[in-house]
Amino acid sequence: ELYHPAPRFRLSGDRSKFVEDRFGPLRIWRQPEPGRPYLLVVDTATGESVSGDAKDTEKLDYTCARVVERWAISGVHHECASWHGRIDPDLMAHEVFAMARHWNDALICPEVNHSSGVILVSRLVKDLRAPHVFVQESIDKPTASPVVQDPEANYKKFGFRSGTQHGI
């Protein structure tokens, strides 16, 4: 399915809603349906050049987020929205939080390969108290069973790591 041009939005100044803005970083193809679950996957930028040259400011990394339907309809997970731009990770947390709220408290799945992802998660969990942030489960390789964590430790691994070394 080819995507048709979608209207662009930005988060309002009071962070309560999305307002149309022809230069906004958020494109919306599908509005949320009541009761339908959604995933919000986030890849934060490190602020570094993707070319590897620190002086190459033309090719700086972008932060992006995608909202998709959590359960496939007819085998297809429809993309509902896409956020693409350059922003500090602590400010992106507000964008992500608002997007998750808008799409029925979507499950937020942030990539945490770099400090930018860790900052985003920290802001979401500690400051904004986002109710649904993906938590990694540790797997014991010999038994392929989940590792039961000590409940007293109160330690959770939020987000996911991507790349071949992590199986993604």
Phi, psi and omega per residue, in radians:
E1 nan 2.213 3.094
L2 -1.479 2.435 3.133
Y3 -1.438 2.355 3.044
H4 -1.503 2.786 3.103
P5 -0.982 2.412 -3.115
A6 -2.008 2.588 3.073
P7 -1.118 2.621 -3.136
R8 -1.814 2.599 -3.117
F9 -2.404 2.875 2.969
R10 -2.420 2.801 3.119
L11 -1.314 2.360 -3.129
S12 -1.127 2.830 -3.109
G13 -1.008 -0.613 3.125
D14 -1.553 0.081 3.084
R15 1.077 0.452 -3.090
S16 -1.698 -0.328 -3.092
K17 -2.792 2.980 3.069
F18 -1.752 2.352 3.133
V19 -2.065 2.544 -3.129
E20 -1.123 2.398 3.139
D21 -2.729 2.015 -3.017
R22 -1.074 -0.250 3.086
F23 -1.934 0.162 -3.087
G24 -1.138 2.674 -3.100
P25 -1.395 -0.191 -3.067
L26 -1.818 2.191 3.026
R27 -1.936 2.360 -3.112
I28 -2.112 2.142 3.083
W29 -1.751 -0.640 -3.099
R30 -2.377 2.260 3.056
Q31 -1.396 2.757 -3.133
P32 -1.170 2.560 3.038
E33 -1.756 2.372 -3.134
P34 -0.939 2.321 3.082
G35 1.430 -0.173 -3.104
R36 -1.491 2.326 3.126
P37 -1.491 2.570 -3.116
Y38 -2.326 2.729 3.012
L39 -1.939 2.482 3.064
L40 -2.169 1.834 -3.104
V41 -1.695 2.300 -3.046
V42 -2.188 2.312 3.043
D43 -2.138 1.849 -3.120
T44 -1.470 2.634 3.131
A45 -1.504 2.618 3.071
T46 -1.515 -0.232 -3.090
G47 1.474 0.074 -3.125
E48 -1.707 2.822 3.114
S49 -1.243 2.360 3.119
V50 -1.308 -0.245 3.122
S51 -1.428 -0.233 -3.110
G52 1.599 -0.183 3.133
D53 -1.646 1.981 -3.077
A54 -1.062 -0.420 -3.124
K55 -1.497 -0.161 -3.081
D56 -1.489 1.464 -3.101
T57 -1.397 -0.117 3.100
E58 -1.295 -0.385 -3.044
K59 -2.095 0.816 3.105
L60 -1.289 2.608 -3.138
D61 -1.138 2.571 3.088
Y62 -1.868 2.625 2.949
T63 -1.604 2.428 3.089
C64 -2.474 2.700 3.097
A65 -2.504 2.531 -3.137
R66 -2.291 2.357 3.015
V67 -1.835 2.178 3.106
V68 -2.283 2.737 3.070
E69 -1.147 2.347 -3.087
R70 -1.249 -0.651 3.111
W71 -1.978 2.300 -3.083
A72 -1.248 2.488 3.000
I73 -1.837 2.122 -3.107
S74 0.959 0.636 3.096
G75 1.363 0.144 -3.098
V76 -2.102 2.217 3.000
H77 -1.635 1.869 -3.114
H78 -1.310 2.380 3.012
E79 -1.407 2.272 -3.078
C80 -1.784 -0.631 -3.092
A81 -2.718 2.767 3.132
S82 -2.498 2.266 3.074
W83 -1.944 2.268 -3.106
H84 -2.531 2.113 3.134
G85 3.084 -3.019 3.101
R86 -1.983 2.209 -3.058
I87 -2.805 2.619 3.061
D88 -1.162 2.508 -3.076
P89 -1.083 -0.568 3.136
D90 -1.221 -0.555 3.054
L91 -1.327 -0.582 3.102
M92 -1.087 -0.515 3.117
A93 -0.990 -0.668 3.125
H94 -1.181 -0.682 3.095
E95 -1.106 -0.816 -3.116
V96 -1.121 -0.766 -3.140
F97 -1.039 -0.781 3.137
A98 -1.157 -0.705 3.107
M99 -1.111 -0.780 3.138
A100 -1.063 -0.776 3.110
R101 -1.044 -0.786 -3.098
H102 -1.085 -0.679 -3.135
W103 -1.692 1.024 2.982
N104 0.964 0.773 -3.114
D105 0.963 0.949 -3.123
A106 -0.949 2.615 3.032
L107 -1.265 2.093 -3.120
I108 -1.547 2.173 -3.115
C109 -2.100 1.505 -3.106
P110 -1.538 2.446 3.016
E111 -1.343 2.378 -3.083
V112 -2.175 0.617 3.126
N113 -1.188 -0.481 -3.057
H114 -2.189 2.977 3.141
S115 -1.061 -0.498 -3.138
S116 -1.089 -0.671 3.097
G117 -1.208 -0.652 3.119
V118 -1.148 -0.717 3.096
I119 -1.077 -0.789 3.118
L120 -1.011 -0.854 -3.130
V121 -1.080 -0.756 -3.134
S122 -1.035 -0.795 3.141
R123 -1.139 -0.750 -3.139
L124 -1.099 -0.813 -3.024
V125 -1.399 -0.850 -3.035
K126 -1.432 -0.805 -3.035
D127 -1.551 -0.816 -3.073
L128 -1.594 -0.242 3.136
R129 0.932 0.848 3.096
A130 -1.033 2.268 -3.038
P131 -1.311 -0.414 -3.037
H132 -2.318 1.578 3.063
V133 -2.078 2.267 -3.096
F134 -0.970 2.351 3.097
V135 -2.078 2.247 3.115
Q136 -1.252 2.553 3.024
E137 -1.907 2.271 3.084
S138 -1.373 2.390 -3.119
I139 -2.020 2.279 3.057
D140 -1.345 2.008 -3.039
K141 -1.052 -0.776 -3.121
P142 -1.092 -0.640 -3.087
T143 -1.778 -0.207 -3.077
A144 0.991 0.557 3.138
S145 -1.947 2.630 3.074
P146 -1.091 2.461 3.090
V147 -1.475 2.181 3.123
V148 -1.384 2.102 -3.127
Q149 -1.514 2.607 3.096
D150 -1.142 2.044 -3.108
P151 -1.089 -0.414 3.117
E152 -1.265 -0.427 -3.101
A153 -1.226 -0.484 3.116
N154 0.883 0.775 -3.106
Y155 -2.028 2.163 3.120
K156 -2.199 2.491 3.068
K157 -1.725 1.713 3.139
F158 -1.416 2.609 3.083
G159 1.404 -3.012 -3.140
F160 -2.405 2.724 3.052
R161 -1.813 2.367 3.113
S162 -1.917 2.922 3.141
G163 2.055 2.826 -3.095
T164 -1.083 -0.574 -3.138
Q165 -1.201 -0.272 3.128
H166 -1.915 0.096 3.087
G167 1.412 0.203 3.133
I168 -2.152 nan nan
